[in-house]
Amino acid sequence: MKVKMLTNKRGSPDGLAVKTYEGGKVYKLPKELALAFIQMGVAKERMQDIRVKKVEVENKEVIIERKEKKKKNWKKKGR
C-alpha cells in the first residue's frame, strides 16, 4: 500500500528492522504498517495510485416533472 508520510516516523516493515520514514516522501509499505501510520495521523494514503478494475453503472430512470403552462386565450377584438 502506498502512503505519503506527513511527518518523520520510525517503523518496522518486517517486524525486525526499524526504519525511519521521512515526511513528504512516498513509500510502498505493508498494509498493516501503512494503516497504523494513517491511523496515527502521520501518513495519508496515495489515492491516485489505486486502479479501478471494473466499474458498473446501474441505469436509473430520471423523471422530470414539469408544470404545464397556462394557455392564454387569444380573442380577437372588434373585427
C-alpha positions in Angstrom: 0.0 0.0 0.0 1.4 3.4 -1.0 1.4 6.2 1.6 2.7 9.7 1.7 4.4 10.5 5.0 3.3 13.7 6.6 6.0 13.7 9.3 9.1 11.7 10.1 8.3 8.4 11.8 10.1 5.2 12.7 8.5 1.9 11.9 9.3 -1.7 11.2 8.0 -3.1 7.8 9.0 -6.7 8.7 8.9 -6.7 12.5 12.6 -7.0 12.8 14.4 -4.0 11.3 13.4 -0.4 12.3 13.5 2.2 9.5 12.9 6.0 9.6 10.3 7.2 7.1 10.8 10.8 6.1 7.9 13.3 5.9 7.0 14.4 2.4 8.1 11.2 0.7 6.0 8.4 -0.7 6.6 4.8 0.4 5.2 1.4 -0.5 4.6 -0.3 2.8 3.0 -3.5 4.1 -0.7 -2.9 4.6 -0.6 -3.3 8.4 2.2 -0.6 8.8 0.6 1.7 6.3 -2.8 1.5 8.2 -1.1 2.1 11.5 0.7 5.2 10.2 -2.6 6.5 8.7 -4.5 5.9 12.0 -1.7 7.8 13.9 -2.1 10.7 11.5 1.5 10.7 10.3 0.7 9.4 6.8 -2.1 9.5 4.2 -3.0 7.0 1.5 -2.0 7.7 -2.1 -5.4 7.6 -3.7 -4.2 8.3 -7.2 -2.2 5.0 -7.1 -5.4 3.0 -6.7 -6.6 1.5 -10.0 -10.2 0.6 -10.7 -10.6 -2.8 -12.4 -14.3 -2.6 -13.2 -17.0 -0.1 -12.9 -20.6 -1.0 -13.1 -23.2 1.7 -13.7 -26.8 0.9 -12.9 -29.2 2.7 -15.2 -31.8 4.7 -13.3 -34.7 6.3 -14.8 -34.8 10.1 -14.4 -38.2 11.5 -14.0 -38.6 15.2 -14.6 -41.9 16.7 -13.7 -42.8 19.9 -15.4 -45.6 22.2 -14.6 -47.9 22.9 -17.5 -48.1 26.4 -18.6 -51.5 28.0 -18.6 -52.7 28.5 -22.1 -53.7 32.0 -22.9 -57.0 32.6 -24.7 -56.4 35.0 -27.5 -59.6 36.6 -28.5 -59.8 38.9 -31.5 -61.2 42.2 -30.5 -63.5 44.2 -32.8 -63.1 42.5 -36.1 
